[in-house]
Amino acid sequence: MHYAVHEDIANKLIAAYHGEEPLANYLKKYFAANKKHGSKDRKNISALCYAHFRNTVTQFPLVDKISDQIDSEKFVRSHQTQPLLFIRIRPFQKEKVIQKLQTANIEFKEVSENAFAFVNTTSLQNVLELNKEVVIQDLNSQALAELLLLVPTSMEQPIQVWDACAASGGKTILMFDTMSNIRMHLSDVRESILFNADKRLKEAGIRPASVQEIDLTQAFDIKKPFDFVFADVPCSGSGTWGRTPEQLAYFTEAQLNKYTKLQAQILQNIIPTVKLNGHLLFATCSVYKEENENNIDALLATGKFKVVKQHYFKGYEKQADTLFGALLEKIAE
């Protein structure tokens, strides 16, 4: 197929797309129904669709609601460039990983001790053992380790850790690799996601103490509180829209309000699960103040927590995502 044909197909796909589902899912369904497209066709058509949203949407949604900790101008401008693909190298795997990448002639840039960056379209699954040797993980998801290292642990007795919104398990693996002597429990509201997370943890050689399907928006019982709870809560994802630029055209204030209500409900239900003097790590991949600082202010207003460290991990000058993380200590029941 020639470029003009790819362009014509991409334009038709864009015209029929109205943001009801992620663009990646929409394209996947189209290609599944149209087997005539080879891998090169799929790659080119997808790139044209993503470029449309990256280059034609000039206004970032709800820009006035972005945290004043973010340089809005630089952040908004960064969406014209596709973010890089990042891997985190797991403990004791670095030499092997470098050797494999060099043998396969794959270009990479070492951006920190255990983080490598690649062009976004780089395929690694046939070169590296994903989850066992490396984890595909954005640079600033990896950077949350800075907050994990502030959580007290003891070699005498394992601390009880709950990954409350485990999703695909990438941050669960990060906790295992970063923290000492932990007993891990994980949950998510979606059974299929938990199945995939459990499979991924097996590949990583990790056996969690428990895996449970829990709806955090509903009241639930626990046997005893945890030493550390990691709540990477559902959010707008506005810090990651460089990867999903269709959101620039379709995200609304009503959606933001929906997320902030959901987060408030989840946090309300999580408060009793953190033991006295235990820790809570609240995280989002959002740049909106309502999803970040406002949630922390609400937790502090209960009189039950104090902030250990609160930080925006800014990716807009690194071709990476922007995340928010706040580590809190529970000081009263």
N, C-alpha and C positions, 0 to 999 in steps of 0.2 A: 504493500500500500504506500502511496505517495503522501507527502506532508499535507497536501491540499485535502486529500481524503480524510486524513486524521483530524484536520482542522474542522471539516464539515461535520464529522461524527461528534467531536467535542462540543461544537456549537449547539447541535441538536440535544445532546445530553444536558448541557447547561440550561437550555431553554425549558426542558421538561423537569428540571430539578427545583424543588421549592423548600429545601432545608428540613424536611420532615425527619430525615435520618442522616447520620454522618455520611459525608460524600464518599468515603472509602467503602462503606457498605453498599451504597447506591451503585457505585462503579463495579463492585464485585458481582452484584446481581446481574448487571448488564452483561458483563463478560461471561458469566456462567451461562446466560441464555444465548450468547452469540459466540460460539466456539470457533468461528472462522478467524478470529483475531489471534495472531501469534503473540509471543511474549514481547516482541519489539513493538508491535501495534499497541498492545495494552499499556506498555510503559509510556509511549509517546502520547496516546490519547489521555491517559491519567495526568501526565505532566501538563498538558494544555488546559485541562479542567482546573487543576490547582493554580496554574499561572493566572487564569482568568480572575479568580477571587483575590489572589495575592496582588495583582496589578490594577484591578479596576475599582476595588473598594477603597475609597479615599478617607472615609471617616471611621474611626474606631468606635464601636458601640459604647455609649455611656462614659465617654472619656472623662467627664467631670467627676465621676465616682472612683477613678483610679486613686490609689493611695498617694499621699504627698511624699512618701518615701521613694517613689518611682519617678524617674525622669520621663515624663509622659511623651515628650517630643521624640526622644531617642527610642523609647519603647515602641511607639506607634510606627515609626519609620522602619524599625527592624523587621516588620512583617512583609516587607518587599523582598526579603532574602529568606530562602528556605533554611531551616535549622540543620545542623549537622547530625550525623548518627554518632552516638557515644556508646562505648562499652566501659564497664568497670571490671578490672581484672581481679579475680578472687585470690585469696591468700596462697602464696607459693606457686603460682601459675605463670608468672610474668615471662620468664625466660622461654618457656614452652610456647607461649602465645606469640611472642616476637618472632621466634623461629618459624612458626607456621605461617605467619603473615608474610614474612620475607620470602619463604619458599613459594607462596602463592602469588608473589609480586603484587600484593595489595598495599596501596599507599595509606599511611596513617600518620597522625600527629600526636605525640605524647603531650597531653595538656596538664597532667598532674601525675603524681607517682603511680597511681593505678587507673588513670583514665586516658583512653585513647579516643581520638576523633577521626571520623571518616566522612567522605562525601555521602550524602543521604541515601543514595541509591545502591551503595555497596552491599553486596550479598556475602554474609559471613557463615551461614548455617552449614555449608559444606567444607568450611576451612577450620572452624573452631568448634569445640564442644560447648554449645550454649548452656548456660546455667551451671555446668560443672567447672569449666575453666574461666568463663566470662559471663557477665550479665549485660544484656543490652539495656541500658538505663541512662536517661538524660543526665548531663553533667550536674545539674542542680538537685536532682533526686539523690544522686550520690553524695552531694554536699550536706545533706541532712545528717550525715554521719557526725558532723561537728556538734550537733545537739545530742545525738545518741551517746557520744563520749562523755557528756556531762552527767549522765545518769549513774548514780552510785551502784556498783556491783560488788559482790564478795566471792572470793574463791572458796570460802568455807561452806556457803550454802547458795544454791541457785536462786536467782530472783524470778518471780512469776511474771511473765510478760504476756500481754494480750495485744495482738494486732487486730484491732476492731473492724477495720475496713480493708481486709487483706487484698482484695482485687486479684491481680495476676500473681502476686507473691514476690515481686521484685524487691520491695522494701523489707519483707520478711527475711529474705536472703541477706540483705544489707545489715539487718540487726544481728543475725547469726555471725556474720563476718566481722562486725565492729565491736560487739559487746561481749563481755566475758561471763561464762557460767550462767546462761539463761535457760529457763524452761518456757517454751513458746506455745501459746494458744492462739489460734487464728479463727476469724469468723468473717462472713460476708452475707449479704441478704440474698445473693444469687447462687443457687446450687451449682449451675454450670460453671460459673467463675471459680468456685471453690474446688471443683473437680480439676480444672486446669491448673489452679495454684498448687494443689496437692501433687499433681503430675510433675510440675516444674520443680517443686521442692525435692521430690524423689531424684530427679536428674541432678540436683545440687547436692545430694547426699544428706539431706536434712529430714529428720523425723520429728514433726511437731507433737507436743503432748496431746493436743486435741484440735479438731477441725469441726466447726459448727456453723450451721445456717442460722443467723440471727438477724431479725429486723430491728435495727437500733432506734427506729422511730417509735417503736412500741415499748412499753414497760416490760422488763424481763428480770428474772431472778438469777443471782449468782451465789455460789456456795460461800466464797470469801473474796474480799477485794484483792486487786493486783498491786504488785510493787511498781509496775510501769505499764501504762496504756498508751499505745500509739494510735491516734485517730486521724488518719489521712482521709478527711471527710469528702463526700460528694460535693462538687462545686461547679462553677461556671466553666472552669478550665481556661479562663481568659489568659493565663500565663503561658498557655501552650498553643494558642491559635496560629502561631507561625507554622505549626504542623497541620492544623485543620482550619485553613483560612476561610472556608465557607461560613464559619461562625461570624466572621466580620460582617457578613451581609444579613444574617438572620437572627442574631441574638437580640433579645428584647428585655426591657426593664421588668416585665412580668416574670420572665424566667429567672432573673436575678433575685427577685422577691421570693420566688418559689424556693430557690436554693438557700437563701438566708433563713427562711422559716424552718426548712428541713435541718439545717445545721444546728439551729437553736434547740430543736427537739432532740437531736442526737446527743448534743452536749449535756442537756438536762438529764438524760437517761444514763450518761456515762459517769457523771460526777460521783455517784455512790460506789462505782466499781474501782475507784482509785483509793488505796489505803492511806491512812494518815501518814504523812511524811513520804508518801509515794509520789510518783511523777506522772505527768500527762504531757505527751507531745501532740500538739494540735498542728495539722499541716493542711495546706491547700495548694493547688496549682493555679491560684487566682491572684489578680492584681487589684481587685476591688476592696476598698476599705471595709465595706459592709460585711464581707465574707471573712475578713481577717482581724484587723484591730478592734472592730466593733464586737466580734465574738469574744475576744480576749477581755475586753472591758466588761462584758457581761459576766464572764467567769470571775473576774476580780471583784465585781460588785456583790458576789455571794459571800465574800469574806473568807472563802475556803481555800483560796489559792494565792500564791505569789509567783511572779515571773522570774525564772532563772535566766533565760535569754530569749529574745524575740528578734527575728531577723528576716529580711527579704533576701532571697538568693537570686540575684539579678543575672539574667542570661542574655539581655538584649545587645550586649557588646561582645558576646561570645558565641553567637549563633546557637544559643541554647534556650531552654525554657526558663521562666521566672516563677519561683515558688515562694511561699511564705511558711515559716515554721516558728512555733513558740513552745518552749519547754517551761512547764509550770510545776511547782511543788505544792502538794496539798498540806495546808497548815492548820486546818480545822475541819471537824466533821459537821 
